[in-house]
Amino acid sequence: MGIVVNLDVMMAKRKMSLNELSERVQVTPANLSILKTGKAKAIRFSTLEAICEALNCQPGDILEYVPN
């Protein structure tokens, strides 16, 4: 399975919509949606940092490694 993105879980815990997060981190809703659904192949550290700041969380709250 590899890397699992739990962005939707953190957004739900913080009661934040995709559009609100998009505005806070200055990333398009389409790009956040790609990340949220796990279809992204990469993420910039600056984007990850902005998401963590907006959601008040750690990178490990968003990204998880699940062995195959």
DOGUKE-282224 format. One record per atom (N, C-alpha, C, O): residue in one letter; chain; atom name; x, y, z. Coordinates in steps of 0.05 Angstrom, whole numbers, plus 5000, padded with zeros to 4 digits. Layout:
[bami "A"; "A"; "CA"; [X; Y; Z]],
...
This chain:
[bami "M"; "A"; "N"; [5017; 4976; 5000]],
[bami "M"; "A"; "CA"; [5000; 5000; 5000]],
[bami "M"; "A"; "C"; [5017; 5025; 5000]],
[bami "M"; "A"; "O"; [5011; 5044; 4986]],
[bami "G"; "A"; "N"; [5039; 5025; 5015]],
[bami "G"; "A"; "CA"; [5058; 5048; 5015]],
[bami "G"; "A"; "C"; [5049; 5071; 5032]],
[bami "G"; "A"; "O"; [5042; 5067; 5056]],
[bami "I"; "A"; "N"; [5050; 5095; 5021]],
[bami "I"; "A"; "CA"; [5044; 5119; 5036]],
[bami "I"; "A"; "C"; [5014; 5125; 5034]],
[bami "I"; "A"; "O"; [5003; 5126; 5012]],
[bami "V"; "A"; "N"; [5001; 5128; 5057]],
[bami "V"; "A"; "CA"; [4972; 5135; 5058]],
[bami "V"; "A"; "C"; [4970; 5164; 5067]],
[bami "V"; "A"; "O"; [4983; 5172; 5086]],
[bami "V"; "A"; "N"; [4953; 5179; 5053]],
[bami "V"; "A"; "CA"; [4948; 5207; 5060]],
[bami "V"; "A"; "C"; [4922; 5209; 5076]],
[bami "V"; "A"; "O"; [4901; 5202; 5066]],
[bami "N"; "A"; "N"; [4925; 5219; 5100]],
[bami "N"; "A"; "CA"; [4902; 5222; 5118]],
[bami "N"; "A"; "C"; [4892; 5251; 5120]],
[bami "N"; "A"; "O"; [4883; 5260; 5141]],
[bami "L"; "A"; "N"; [4895; 5266; 5098]],
[bami "L"; "A"; "CA"; [4888; 5294; 5099]],
[bami "L"; "A"; "C"; [4858; 5297; 5105]],
[bami "L"; "A"; "O"; [4850; 5315; 5120]],
[bami "D"; "A"; "N"; [4841; 5280; 5093]],
[bami "D"; "A"; "CA"; [4813; 5283; 5098]],
[bami "D"; "A"; "C"; [4805; 5278; 5127]],
[bami "D"; "A"; "O"; [4787; 5290; 5137]],
[bami "V"; "A"; "N"; [4820; 5260; 5140]],
[bami "V"; "A"; "CA"; [4815; 5255; 5169]],
[bami "V"; "A"; "C"; [4822; 5280; 5186]],
[bami "V"; "A"; "O"; [4807; 5287; 5203]],
[bami "M"; "A"; "N"; [4845; 5292; 5180]],
[bami "M"; "A"; "CA"; [4853; 5316; 5195]],
[bami "M"; "A"; "C"; [4834; 5339; 5190]],
[bami "M"; "A"; "O"; [4828; 5354; 5208]],
[bami "M"; "A"; "N"; [4825; 5342; 5165]],
[bami "M"; "A"; "CA"; [4807; 5363; 5158]],
[bami "M"; "A"; "C"; [4780; 5359; 5173]],
[bami "M"; "A"; "O"; [4769; 5379; 5183]],
[bami "A"; "A"; "N"; [4771; 5335; 5175]],
[bami "A"; "A"; "CA"; [4746; 5329; 5190]],
[bami "A"; "A"; "C"; [4750; 5335; 5219]],
[bami "A"; "A"; "O"; [4732; 5346; 5232]],
[bami "K"; "A"; "N"; [4773; 5327; 5231]],
[bami "K"; "A"; "CA"; [4778; 5332; 5259]],
[bami "K"; "A"; "C"; [4778; 5362; 5265]],
[bami "K"; "A"; "O"; [4770; 5370; 5286]],
[bami "R"; "A"; "N"; [4788; 5378; 5246]],
[bami "R"; "A"; "CA"; [4790; 5407; 5250]],
[bami "R"; "A"; "C"; [4766; 5421; 5239]],
[bami "R"; "A"; "O"; [4764; 5446; 5241]],
[bami "K"; "A"; "N"; [4747; 5406; 5228]],
[bami "K"; "A"; "CA"; [4722; 5417; 5217]],
[bami "K"; "A"; "C"; [4728; 5439; 5196]],
[bami "K"; "A"; "O"; [4717; 5461; 5197]],
[bami "M"; "A"; "N"; [4746; 5432; 5178]],
[bami "M"; "A"; "CA"; [4755; 5451; 5157]],
[bami "M"; "A"; "C"; [4748; 5439; 5130]],
[bami "M"; "A"; "O"; [4754; 5416; 5124]],
[bami "S"; "A"; "N"; [4737; 5456; 5113]],
[bami "S"; "A"; "CA"; [4730; 5447; 5086]],
[bami "S"; "A"; "C"; [4754; 5449; 5068]],
[bami "S"; "A"; "O"; [4774; 5461; 5074]],
[bami "L"; "A"; "N"; [4752; 5436; 5045]],
[bami "L"; "A"; "CA"; [4773; 5436; 5025]],
[bami "L"; "A"; "C"; [4778; 5465; 5016]],
[bami "L"; "A"; "O"; [4801; 5473; 5012]],
[bami "N"; "A"; "N"; [4757; 5480; 5011]],
[bami "N"; "A"; "CA"; [4760; 5507; 5002]],
[bami "N"; "A"; "C"; [4773; 5525; 5023]],
[bami "N"; "A"; "O"; [4790; 5542; 5016]],
[bami "E"; "A"; "N"; [4766; 5521; 5048]],
[bami "E"; "A"; "CA"; [4778; 5537; 5069]],
[bami "E"; "A"; "C"; [4808; 5531; 5071]],
[bami "E"; "A"; "O"; [4825; 5549; 5074]],
[bami "L"; "A"; "N"; [4815; 5505; 5071]],
[bami "L"; "A"; "CA"; [4843; 5498; 5072]],
[bami "L"; "A"; "C"; [4858; 5508; 5048]],
[bami "L"; "A"; "O"; [4881; 5518; 5050]],
[bami "S"; "A"; "N"; [4846; 5507; 5025]],
[bami "S"; "A"; "CA"; [4858; 5517; 5000]],
[bami "S"; "A"; "C"; [4865; 5547; 5003]],
[bami "S"; "A"; "O"; [4886; 5555; 4995]],
[bami "E"; "A"; "N"; [4847; 5562; 5013]],
[bami "E"; "A"; "CA"; [4852; 5591; 5017]],
[bami "E"; "A"; "C"; [4874; 5596; 5037]],
[bami "E"; "A"; "O"; [4891; 5614; 5033]],
[bami "R"; "A"; "N"; [4875; 5580; 5058]],
[bami "R"; "A"; "CA"; [4896; 5584; 5079]],
[bami "R"; "A"; "C"; [4924; 5577; 5070]],
[bami "R"; "A"; "O"; [4943; 5590; 5077]],
[bami "V"; "A"; "N"; [4926; 5556; 5053]],
[bami "V"; "A"; "CA"; [4953; 5547; 5045]],
[bami "V"; "A"; "C"; [4960; 5556; 5017]],
[bami "V"; "A"; "O"; [4982; 5551; 5007]],
[bami "Q"; "A"; "N"; [4942; 5571; 5004]],
[bami "Q"; "A"; "CA"; [4948; 5581; 4977]],
[bami "Q"; "A"; "C"; [4954; 5559; 4957]],
[bami "Q"; "A"; "O"; [4973; 5561; 4941]],
[bami "V"; "A"; "N"; [4938; 5538; 4957]],
[bami "V"; "A"; "CA"; [4940; 5516; 4938]],
[bami "V"; "A"; "C"; [4912; 5512; 4927]],
[bami "V"; "A"; "O"; [4892; 5514; 4941]],
[bami "T"; "A"; "N"; [4910; 5506; 4901]],
[bami "T"; "A"; "CA"; [4884; 5504; 4889]],
[bami "T"; "A"; "C"; [4868; 5480; 4901]],
[bami "T"; "A"; "O"; [4880; 5461; 4909]],
[bami "P"; "A"; "N"; [4842; 5483; 4902]],
[bami "P"; "A"; "CA"; [4826; 5460; 4912]],
[bami "P"; "A"; "C"; [4831; 5435; 4896]],
[bami "P"; "A"; "O"; [4830; 5413; 4907]],
[bami "A"; "A"; "N"; [4835; 5438; 4870]],
[bami "A"; "A"; "CA"; [4841; 5414; 4853]],
[bami "A"; "A"; "C"; [4866; 5400; 4862]],
[bami "A"; "A"; "O"; [4866; 5375; 4864]],
[bami "N"; "A"; "N"; [4887; 5415; 4868]],
[bami "N"; "A"; "CA"; [4912; 5402; 4877]],
[bami "N"; "A"; "C"; [4909; 5390; 4904]],
[bami "N"; "A"; "O"; [4920; 5368; 4909]],
[bami "L"; "A"; "N"; [4894; 5403; 4922]],
[bami "L"; "A"; "CA"; [4890; 5391; 4948]],
[bami "L"; "A"; "C"; [4873; 5366; 4946]],
[bami "L"; "A"; "O"; [4877; 5346; 4961]],
[bami "S"; "A"; "N"; [4854; 5366; 4928]],
[bami "S"; "A"; "CA"; [4837; 5342; 4923]],
[bami "S"; "A"; "C"; [4854; 5318; 4914]],
[bami "S"; "A"; "O"; [4850; 5296; 4923]],
[bami "I"; "A"; "N"; [4873; 5324; 4896]],
[bami "I"; "A"; "CA"; [4891; 5302; 4887]],
[bami "I"; "A"; "C"; [4907; 5291; 4910]],
[bami "I"; "A"; "O"; [4911; 5267; 4912]],
[bami "L"; "A"; "N"; [4916; 5309; 4927]],
[bami "L"; "A"; "CA"; [4931; 5300; 4951]],
[bami "L"; "A"; "C"; [4913; 5284; 4970]],
[bami "L"; "A"; "O"; [4921; 5263; 4980]],
[bami "K"; "A"; "N"; [4889; 5295; 4974]],
[bami "K"; "A"; "CA"; [4870; 5283; 4993]],
[bami "K"; "A"; "C"; [4862; 5255; 4985]],
[bami "K"; "A"; "O"; [4858; 5237; 5002]],
[bami "T"; "A"; "N"; [4859; 5250; 4959]],
[bami "T"; "A"; "CA"; [4851; 5224; 4949]],
[bami "T"; "A"; "C"; [4874; 5204; 4946]],
[bami "T"; "A"; "O"; [4870; 5181; 4939]],
[bami "G"; "A"; "N"; [4898; 5214; 4952]],
[bami "G"; "A"; "CA"; [4921; 5196; 4951]],
[bami "G"; "A"; "C"; [4933; 5192; 4923]],
[bami "G"; "A"; "O"; [4949; 5174; 4919]],
[bami "K"; "A"; "N"; [4924; 5208; 4904]],
[bami "K"; "A"; "CA"; [4934; 5205; 4877]],
[bami "K"; "A"; "C"; [4959; 5222; 4871]],
[bami "K"; "A"; "O"; [4970; 5219; 4849]],
[bami "A"; "A"; "N"; [4967; 5238; 4890]],
[bami "A"; "A"; "CA"; [4991; 5254; 4886]],
[bami "A"; "A"; "C"; [5016; 5236; 4887]],
[bami "A"; "A"; "O"; [5018; 5217; 4902]],
[bami "K"; "A"; "N"; [5036; 5243; 4870]],
[bami "K"; "A"; "CA"; [5061; 5228; 4870]],
[bami "K"; "A"; "C"; [5082; 5242; 4887]],
[bami "K"; "A"; "O"; [5102; 5229; 4894]],
[bami "A"; "A"; "N"; [5078; 5267; 4894]],
[bami "A"; "A"; "CA"; [5097; 5282; 4910]],
[bami "A"; "A"; "C"; [5083; 5305; 4924]],
[bami "A"; "A"; "O"; [5061; 5313; 4916]],
[bami "I"; "A"; "N"; [5096; 5316; 4944]],
[bami "I"; "A"; "CA"; [5087; 5340; 4958]],
[bami "I"; "A"; "C"; [5111; 5357; 4965]],
[bami "I"; "A"; "O"; [5131; 5346; 4975]],
[bami "R"; "A"; "N"; [5110; 5382; 4961]],
[bami "R"; "A"; "CA"; [5132; 5400; 4969]],
[bami "R"; "A"; "C"; [5131; 5403; 4999]],
[bami "R"; "A"; "O"; [5110; 5404; 5012]],
[bami "F"; "A"; "N"; [5155; 5405; 5011]],
[bami "F"; "A"; "CA"; [5157; 5409; 5040]],
[bami "F"; "A"; "C"; [5143; 5436; 5047]],
[bami "F"; "A"; "O"; [5131; 5437; 5069]],
[bami "S"; "A"; "N"; [5145; 5456; 5031]],
[bami "S"; "A"; "CA"; [5132; 5482; 5037]],
[bami "S"; "A"; "C"; [5101; 5478; 5038]],
[bami "S"; "A"; "O"; [5088; 5491; 5054]],
[bami "T"; "A"; "N"; [5090; 5462; 5020]],
[bami "T"; "A"; "CA"; [5062; 5457; 5021]],
[bami "T"; "A"; "C"; [5054; 5441; 5045]],
[bami "T"; "A"; "O"; [5034; 5447; 5058]],
[bami "L"; "A"; "N"; [5070; 5420; 5051]],
[bami "L"; "A"; "CA"; [5064; 5404; 5075]],
[bami "L"; "A"; "C"; [5066; 5421; 5100]],
[bami "L"; "A"; "O"; [5050; 5418; 5119]],
[bami "E"; "A"; "N"; [5085; 5439; 5101]],
[bami "E"; "A"; "CA"; [5088; 5457; 5124]],
[bami "E"; "A"; "C"; [5064; 5475; 5127]],
[bami "E"; "A"; "O"; [5054; 5479; 5149]],
[bami "A"; "A"; "N"; [5054; 5486; 5105]],
[bami "A"; "A"; "CA"; [5031; 5504; 5105]],
[bami "A"; "A"; "C"; [5006; 5489; 5114]],
[bami "A"; "A"; "O"; [4990; 5499; 5129]],
[bami "I"; "A"; "N"; [5003; 5464; 5105]],
[bami "I"; "A"; "CA"; [4980; 5448; 5112]],
[bami "I"; "A"; "C"; [4981; 5442; 5142]],
[bami "I"; "A"; "O"; [4961; 5444; 5156]],
[bami "C"; "A"; "N"; [5005; 5434; 5152]],
[bami "C"; "A"; "CA"; [5008; 5428; 5181]],
[bami "C"; "A"; "C"; [5002; 5453; 5198]],
[bami "C"; "A"; "O"; [4990; 5451; 5219]],
[bami "E"; "A"; "N"; [5011; 5476; 5188]],
[bami "E"; "A"; "CA"; [5006; 5500; 5203]],
[bami "E"; "A"; "C"; [4976; 5507; 5204]],
[bami "E"; "A"; "O"; [4965; 5514; 5224]],
[bami "A"; "A"; "N"; [4962; 5504; 5181]],
[bami "A"; "A"; "CA"; [4934; 5510; 5179]],
[bami "A"; "A"; "C"; [4917; 5491; 5196]],
[bami "A"; "A"; "O"; [4897; 5498; 5207]],
[bami "L"; "A"; "N"; [4925; 5465; 5196]],
[bami "L"; "A"; "CA"; [4910; 5445; 5211]],
[bami "L"; "A"; "C"; [4920; 5440; 5239]],
[bami "L"; "A"; "O"; [4909; 5424; 5254]],
[bami "N"; "A"; "N"; [4942; 5455; 5247]],
[bami "N"; "A"; "CA"; [4954; 5452; 5273]],
[bami "N"; "A"; "C"; [4960; 5422; 5279]],
[bami "N"; "A"; "O"; [4950; 5411; 5299]],
[bami "C"; "A"; "N"; [4976; 5410; 5262]],
[bami "C"; "A"; "CA"; [4983; 5382; 5264]],
[bami "C"; "A"; "C"; [5012; 5377; 5256]],
[bami "C"; "A"; "O"; [5026; 5396; 5248]],
[bami "Q"; "A"; "N"; [5020; 5353; 5258]],
[bami "Q"; "A"; "CA"; [5047; 5344; 5250]],
[bami "Q"; "A"; "C"; [5045; 5330; 5223]],
[bami "Q"; "A"; "O"; [5024; 5319; 5216]],
[bami "P"; "A"; "N"; [5067; 5328; 5208]],
[bami "P"; "A"; "CA"; [5067; 5314; 5182]],
[bami "P"; "A"; "C"; [5058; 5285; 5186]],
[bami "P"; "A"; "O"; [5044; 5274; 5168]],
[bami "G"; "A"; "N"; [5065; 5273; 5208]],
[bami "G"; "A"; "CA"; [5057; 5245; 5213]],
[bami "G"; "A"; "C"; [5027; 5241; 5218]],
[bami "G"; "A"; "O"; [5017; 5219; 5216]],
[bami "D"; "A"; "N"; [5013; 5263; 5223]],
[bami "D"; "A"; "CA"; [4984; 5262; 5226]],
[bami "D"; "A"; "C"; [4971; 5261; 5198]],
[bami "D"; "A"; "O"; [4948; 5252; 5195]],
[bami "I"; "A"; "N"; [4985; 5269; 5178]],
[bami "I"; "A"; "CA"; [4975; 5270; 5150]],
[bami "I"; "A"; "C"; [4985; 5247; 5134]],
[bami "I"; "A"; "O"; [4970; 5235; 5118]],
[bami "L"; "A"; "N"; [5011; 5241; 5137]],
[bami "L"; "A"; "CA"; [5024; 5219; 5121]],
[bami "L"; "A"; "C"; [5029; 5195; 5138]],
[bami "L"; "A"; "O"; [5039; 5198; 5161]],
[bami "E"; "A"; "N"; [5023; 5171; 5128]],
[bami "E"; "A"; "CA"; [5027; 5147; 5143]],
[bami "E"; "A"; "C"; [5038; 5126; 5124]],
[bami "E"; "A"; "O"; [5030; 5123; 5101]],
[bami "Y"; "A"; "N"; [5058; 5110; 5134]],
[bami "Y"; "A"; "CA"; [5069; 5089; 5118]],
[bami "Y"; "A"; "C"; [5055; 5063; 5126]],
[bami "Y"; "A"; "O"; [5054; 5055; 5150]],
[bami "V"; "A"; "N"; [5044; 5049; 5106]],
[bami "V"; "A"; "CA"; [5031; 5023; 5111]],
[bami "V"; "A"; "C"; [5046; 5002; 5093]],
[bami "V"; "A"; "O"; [5044; 5004; 5069]],
[bami "P"; "A"; "N"; [5059; 4983; 5106]],
[bami "P"; "A"; "CA"; [5073; 4963; 5090]],
[bami "P"; "A"; "C"; [5054; 4947; 5072]],
[bami "P"; "A"; "O"; [5031; 4942; 5079]],
[bami "N"; "A"; "N"; [5065; 4938; 5050]],
[bami "N"; "A"; "CA"; [5049; 4922; 5031]],
[bami "N"; "A"; "C"; [5043; 4894; 5042]],
[bami "N"; "A"; "O"; [5030; 4878; 5030]],
